[in-house]
Structure formats: structure tokens, C-alpha cells
Amino acid sequence: MTSHQNTQTMKPATAAKKLGVYLPATPAEFQEGVVSRAELNELQTNPPQWLQDLRRNGPHPRPVVAARLGVSIAGLARGGVTEALTTEQIEALREDKPEWLEKERATQAEVRKEAARLKEKKAQQQD
């Protein structure tokens, strides 16, 4: 008995999210088609020039912007950042150190510290 394997495909938005890029900045052919699992794997292992440029220069989606700034996505929103930013814009924010960014970084540090404390506590309880 042979099994027929269907090719898994995904919407461009899903593929862009998995690649960590901002969908509206991708080429039209990427935005308009569907992406198979094999194509996604190929893009991840051998990124074309457009993908390399997007990852390097942006514009970057909010999760990437938040990670590069060391804040949460909600922290970005509280700081008034609702759009995708380029690497240059992210660097400018890092250099300017606006008050909201410093506050959100401190909040994020506290969240991480608390998560680590809870993880350690859970590990001790399991021993």
C-alpha cells in the first residue's frame, strides 16, 4: 500500500512570520503566491538576496523590533511604535534612549528575572 503525500503549503503571511520578515516589504511574487514547506526550508537555508537585505536592513516586523530593542511587543505599543522599523530607525532609538524605552527595558528585565525565579522554584519543588 502506498500513501500519497500532499505538499504542505502556507499563506505568505505565515511564511513571512516564520522567516522573521515584514510581509509588505517582500517581493510581489512572494506576497501573491503560496509557499510550500520545501520552499520555506530552501529560503531558510539559502536565503535569496532580497531576504538577506530584509533581515539586515528591514523594515522589520514588530516582534523583531521588540527583540532588538529588548522590550515586549506591548511595550512597543505603549511607546507609540506601531509600524515596522528599519535597522537604522532601531539604532536611532537605541542611541536616543527615549524615556519610554528605558522604562520598558526595565520592565522587561523584571519580567525575565521573575520568570527565572519561578523556573528555579519549580525545579526545586520537583527535586
N, C-alpha and C positions, 0 to 999 in steps of 0.2 A: 504494500500500500504506500503510495507516495502522497506527500502532503504538498499542497500548493501554498506557497508563502506569499502573502501580499506585501507590497512595498509600503512601509510606513512613511507617511508624508505629514507635514505640518504647515501651518499657515506661516507666512513671512514674519508676522509679529512674534510668534513663538520662537522661530529660528533666530531672529534678531536678539531676543531676550537671552537665549542660550549662548549667543556669540558675544553678548555684552555690548551691543551697539544700538544706536538710536535709529529706529526704522526709517523715519523720513529722510535721513541722510544717506541711506543706502541707494544703490543704483535702481532705476526703474524696473529693470528685468527681475531683480531680487524681490522688489515690493509687489510685483504683479503676479508672480508665479507661486508655485508650492515648492517646498524643499523636502527632499527625501532624507531619510536618516543617513544614507550613504553620502549624499551631497553635504549634509551638515558635518559629518565626520571629516570629509575632504576639506571643507572650509576651515575646520579647526586645526587640522594637521598641516595643511599647505595653504595658508590664507593668501588670497589674491592681493594685489597692491591696494585696491580700494578698501579692503578690510584692514590691512595693516595701517593705512592712513587714518581711518576712522578710529581705530583703537589708540593710535598715538596722539592725534590732534583733536578728535571729537568732531562734531558735538557728541557729548556723552549722555546716556540716559541717566535719570535721577539716581538709581541705585549705584551707578559707577561714580557719579559726582559725590554722593554721600560718603561712599567708601574713601574716595581720595581726600575728602575734607575731614574725615574722621568723625562724622556725625550720622544721625539716623535720617531716614527719608522724611519723617515727621519734623525733624529739626530743620531740614532744608525749607519745608513749607512754613514753619514758624519764622524762619529768617527771611521769608519772602522770595525764595528761589523756587520757581515753579516751572521754569523752562530748562531745556537741555543746555549745558555749558560746554565750551571748548576747553582744551587743556590750558590755553592762555588765560582764559577767564578764571579757571580754578586756581591757577598760580597767583593771579592778581588778588583773589580773595585771601589766599594764604598769606601773602605779603602784607595786605592792608589790615588783616586781623580785625574785622568788624566785631563789635561787642557781642552781637548775636552768635557769631561763630565761636568765640571763646566760651560763651555760656553753654552752647550746645555740645562743644567738645568736652567740657567739664561734666555735663550731664551724661554723655555717652561713657566717659571714663567711670563714673559712678555705677552706671548700669552694668558695665563689664566686670567691675570689682564685685558687685553684689552677685552676679551670675557665677563668678568663680568661687565666691564664698559658699553659695548654695550647692554647687557641684562638689566642693570639698566636704561639706557637711553630709551630703547624700552618700559619698564614698565612705565616710567614717561610719555611717549608720549601717552600711552593708557589710562592713568587716566584723 
